């Protein structure tokens, strides 16, 4: 049977990604959705991109673009943008390419240039960061799709009634956050927590870390917003 599996923010964690794919064993009938932020912060961004390129041949892989890929593309165009990116996680990406941005191979930039803004099925939609509930996905503003954390108040349900699967907002304790109509699956792998793959239909959660450890669980029942939400998730980087 086919599965639809979302993978949260990888951030250069190549060992965790490789082990995760070994555990979920993608097949030709599976849809795997990458939620973006494949690069930066972790030490193996170049390896991550190579693994993801290989994944294209194993399943239907749908890579979304995250704000760190956006910063990386801008960094290729100007020194000012490079300096900004370098200070917000790009330094480790450059190091993974041997210390020179010129070493990034063409097939890596080609892969990243084909990343999508969003993906949706009949019951779910997938975006990197956030969304405006009354707008079609095609009309969502960049600031929300790529940059806006879900901190102070989770967004209301989307007008389509579909459940949102998002990354970008680090869950610093390493667990998926289920807010009923929104599931946040960036589980802070680069911060010594876990990389998550989530089968959206079955509720299965597969997690690996940079030590190659693996754990499997199931989606918790939905919780609802409380005043501690932003306080408990506000220790991670703004980017």
N, C-alpha and C positions, 0 to 999 in steps of 0.2 A: 504494500500500500504506500502511496506517496505521502510525504510529510512536508509541512511548511515550517522551517526552522529559522529563527532569527539569531544572529550572533552579535553580541554587544561590542562595545568599543574595545579594540585590540591594542592599540597604542604601542606597537612595536614589540609585543610579547610573543615572539616566534615560537618558543618552546611550548607555551600554553596553547597556542593555536594548533600546532602540530599534534599535540596529544588530544586536543578536543576533537579534531577531525578523525583521529584514529578511533575515538570512542563512538562518535555518531555515525561513522561509516556512510557518508553520502552516496546515494545511488542515482541513476539516471532519472528516476521518477520523482526525486526530491526537489523541492524548491528551497534553496538556502539564501537568506537575505542578510547581507552584511550591512550593519547600521552606520557605517562610516567611522572615521577616526582610526584608520589602520596604522597610521604613522605617528611619530613623535613620542617623547617621554620614555618609553621602553627602548632597549638597546638594539633591537633587531628589526627595524622597519624595513630594510631592504629584503631580509629573509621573509617577512610577512607578505610583502607584495608578491614575491616569487611563489609562495605557497598559494596565495589567492589566484594567481594566474593559472597555476596548475589545476585548481579546483574547478575552473570553467569546463574542463573536459569530463568531469566526474558527475555533474548534476546540473540542474538549472540554477546557476549562481547569479543572483541579482545584487550587485554592489551599489550601495547608496554612497553619496559623498557626504563627508562631515566637514566641520569647520577647520580641522587641521589639514585636510587635503586642500581646502580653499586657500589657507595661508601658504601652503607649500607651492601651489601654482603661482600665486602672486609673488612669492619669493624668487621665482625663476625669471621674473620680469623686471625687477628693480632692486637696487641695493637697499633702499629704505624698507621695502617690504621684507627683504631678506633679513635685515636686522631685527625687525619685529618678530618674525617667525622664529628666528634663531633663539630669541630670548623666551619664547613661549612653547618650548618643546622641540623646536627644530634642530637644536644642537645635536641631539642623539641620533636624529635621522641622518644628518650630514655625516656623523661619525660612522654610521652603519654603511655608508657608501665610500668609506676610505678617507673621509675628511674633506671631500671636495664635492660641491653640488654638481659640478660638471660630470661627475662619474655616474649620475643617475642614468640608467640605460633607457633608450627610446621606448622599448616595450613596456617599461614601468609607467612612464608618463602617458603612453597610449592607453594602457589599462585604466589609469586614474581618470583620464579624460572621458571615458565611457561610463563613469559612475552616474547613477540617476539621482534625481532630487527626492523621489518618493516611490513607493510601490504599494499596490493595494490588491486585495482579493475580495471575495464576496462578503467576508465577515471581519476582515482586519485591514488596517493600513499601517505602513511602516515609514517612519521619518527619523531623521537623526536626533532632533532635539525637542521640538515642541510644535504646536499648531494653533491656528485660530479656528474656533469651533464652527463659525458660520460661513466659512469660505471653502470652496472646492480645493482639493489638494494642488491642482495646477495653478491656482491663484495665491497660494500661501506666500507671504513675504519672507525674504531670505533671513531677516533678523530672527524670526521665529523658528524657521525650519532648521537653522544651523547653529544659532548662538544662544537662544534663550533657555536657561535652565528651568526646570520645574521645581521651584523652591517655595516661594511665598504662598502661592495658591495653584493647585493643579487646574488645568483648563477644564471647562465643562465638556460633556460628551460632544463629539462631532455630530453635526446635523444628519449625517448618513446613518448614525447608529452603530458604526463600526468601532471596534476596539483598536486603540492606538498602541503600537509597539514602538518604544523609543529607547534611545541611549542617552549619551551626553551628560546627564546629571549623575555624577558618581555616587553610587550607594556604598558608602565607605565601610560598612560592616560586611560587605560581600554577598548580600542577599538580594534577590529580585524583589522589587516593590510592586505589589499588585493593588492598584487603586480602582479596581473594577473596570472602568472604561479606558484606563491607561495602565500599561505595564512598562516599568522602567528596568532595563536589563544591562545597564553599564554598572558592573559590579567591581570596578576599581582594580583591575588586574595589575596595572602598572604600579599601584600603591600597595603591593604585596597582598592583594586579595585574590579574586577569582575572575576568570574569563567565562562568560556564560553563553551557552546555546540553549534556546528555548523552543520546544515544539509547541506551537501556539494552539494546536487542536487537542493534543493529548494532555497538555499541561506539564510534560516532562521538562526538567531542567538539568542540563549537563554542565558541569563546571570543572575547569582545570586551572592550575596556577603555574607560576614560573619555576617551581620545583618539579613539575611533571606529575603532581598529585591530581587525583580525580575524585569527584563526588557527584552523586546523582540524587535528585529530589523531585518533588512535585510542587506545582504552583500553590502557594498558600491561598486560603480564602481571601476575598477582597477586604481591604481595610479602607477607612475613610479619613479624610483630612483632619488633622488635629494641629494644635498650635506648636507642637514640637517638631513638625515635619521639616521646616526650613532650618531650625536650629541644629538638628541632628545630621544635616547633609550640607552644612555650609563650611566645612573645613577643607573641601577640595578646591582645586584651582578654578579660577574664573574661566579658563579656556580648556 
